[in-house]
Amino acid sequence: MDGDAVTVAHHGAIPEAMPPDGFGSRALDPESRAWLERLSGTGPARDAALSELHGLLVGAARFALSRSVTQLSREGFDDLAVQAADDALVSILARLDDFRGDSRFTTWAWKFAFYEASVAVRKRRWLGREIPVEDDGWDAVAREASPGRQVEQMELLAALRLAVAEALTPHQRSVFVALALNQVPVDVLAERLGTTRGALYKTLHEARNRLRAALAAQGLGPDS
């Protein structure tokens, strides 16, 4: 437990896109500029662009999934790829104004498909699995203590465990235990709790700040 002890082991409808603010002034390649113009427009041209982009995203998702998914039926594989492409398309439309032309638009869009494919895989792996209980995580961390500093690290671990129980709110404790202690993927936890990744990261950040303060008050941790 060297370093910061608080980090412990540690399809819905497509929304209408708003025209990107000032994209005409960006130094974009012709193909990328055409994508932005079509996706920011209306009518049949936009519908065609959405369909074309979704097809590209399905291909990207299939490629990403082929490298990490095994023992899945062709139908299940295709469903997972379409799900990832659907989610990627929604994210892209919400972030059109973030595209700065550092790469081609299609390269930028593929990254969304790759990310959503990895999220889909993590969620699939957790289907039917319960979130680990708190003691499981603490036991795993204890087993990783370095032999040469075992006494020191076990004392720090005991102090951290007490701080988690006493310094955190129930919600902060459950989020910290799941994400930092038991390594539950944040998108899996967000789905189970009906919240967002951003909200969970905010809660985790607040929990770690409280824990650092609690350890520092005892002369422990990096703030001591």
N, C-alpha and C positions, 0 to 999 in steps of 0.2 A: 504493500500500500504506500509506495513512495509517492511524493508529490501531493497533489490536492486530494485529500481524503474524501472530500465531498463528492468527487466524481465517481466514487466507488465502482469497482468492477463495472466499472461503470454500468335509363340512358336518357336520358331525359332530353328535353328540347334544347336545341342549340340557341344560345342567347344572341340577340342582335348585337353585332360589333359596332362600337363607336368609331368613327374615323380617327386614325392616329393623328395626334396633334403635330402638325408641321412635318409630316414625313417627306413631303415634297422637297424639303431643304436638305435632306440627308444624302450623303454620297453613297447611293445604293447601286448595285449592278442592275441592269435592265430586268432580268428575270425576277429578282427580289422585289423591285418596285412594282412590277406587274401583279405579283401576288398580293401585295399590300393594297393596291388599288382595287383589285377584284374583291378581296375579302372585306374591304371597307365600303363597298358599294351596296347596291340593292338589286332586287329582281333576279332574273334568270342568270345573269353573269355571276352574281354572288353565290347563287345556289350551285352552279356548275363548279365554282372554285371550292366550295365546301365539300362537294362530292369528290373532287379530284384530290384535295388535301387529305380527306379521310382515307382514301385508298392508299395514299403514300404512307400514312400513319399506320394503317393495318400491316403493310409490308414491313415497316420498321419494327413494329411490335412483334411480328412473327419471327423476324430475325433475332431479336433480343431473347424472345422466349425459347427459341430453338437451342440456345446456348445454356439454358438453365432449367428447363422443364423436361422431365422424363416420365415415363409411365402414365401418360395422359392420352385419352382417346383423341382422334382427329377432331371430332366435334367439340370436345372440351378445350382442345388447343385453340381452335378457331374462335370459340366463344371468348376465351381469355384474351386473344389478340384484339378482337373487336371491342371488348370492354376497355382495354388499355388505350386503343385508338380513340374511342368516344371521350374518355377522360382527358386525353392529351389535346384533342380538338377544342374542348371547352376551355382548357387552360391557355391554349394559344390565342384564342379569340379574346380572352380577358387580358392578354398581355401583348397585344399587337404593338402598342406604343412603346414597349420595352425593346423592340428589335432595333438595333443600331447599325446593322450591316457589317459587323465584324466578320461574318461568314455569310454564305448564301442562305436565303430564307429557308429553303428545304433542309439544309444542314441544321439550322437552329430548331426547326420544327421536329426533326428526327429525335433530338435530345429529349423532347417532351415525351415522345413515344417510348423511348428507352426507359425513362424514369417511371412512367406509368406502368410499363411492363414489369419492372422490378417490384413495384408496389403490389401489383396483381399477384405476383408469385409469392410474396411474403404473406399476403392475406390468405392465399390458398393453403399455404403450409400451416397456417394457424386455424384452419377450419376445424371446428369440433374440439379444439384445444382450449382448456381453461387457462386464464391468466395465472401464472405461478403465485403461490402464497409467499408471504414475506420471509418466513424462516428458510425456505429453499435458497433464496438469494444470499442471505447472511451466511449460511453454511458453506456455500460455494466460495464466497469471498474469503472466509476463514481458512479454507483449504489451500488457498493461493498465497498465504503468508510466507514470506521468505524465511527459511530456517535460521539464518543468522540474525534476523531482527524480529523473530516471532513474538517475543514477549512485548516489545515496544508496539508492534503492529496490532497485536490482540488488544492491548490497552486502548489504542486509538480507535479500533473497531468497536469496542464496547462503548466508548464515549460517543461515537457517531451514532450507534444504534439507539442510545438513550436520547440523543438530540432529535433523532427522527421521530421518536415516540412523544417527546415533550414539546419540541419547538415548532413543529409543523401542524397546520390545520389537517383535518382528516382528508380533505381533497388533495392537498399538497403531498401528504404522506403516501396516499395511494398512487399518485402519479410518479413520485420519486421512486417508490419501491418497484413499480412496473417498469419504468424506462431506464433508470440508472442502476438499479440493483438486479433486476431480473432480465434486463435486455429485451423487453418486449418491443417490437417495431412500433414506432410512433403512429404510423398510419393504421396499424391493427388496433391499437388502443383507442385512437380517435374514433374509429368505426364502432367499437364496442361501447364507448361512452357517449356517442352521438355528439361529438364536438369536432374541433378542427386541430390540425397539426400545430398551427400557430398558437392556439390557446394552450395547448399542452406544453409547448416549449416555454411559453411565458410562465406557466405555473412551475415548471421545472427550474427555471432561472430563479424565481422567487424562493423556491424551496432551498436551493443551493446557497443563496445569500443568507437565509436564516440559519442554515447549518454551519456555514463559515463563522457567522457571528457567535453561535453557541459554542463552537469549538475554541474560538479565539478567547472567549470569556473564561475558559478553563486552561488557557495557556497552551492550547493544542492547535494543530493545523498550520497552514501557511501564513495566517495573519497574526500568529503569536510572536 
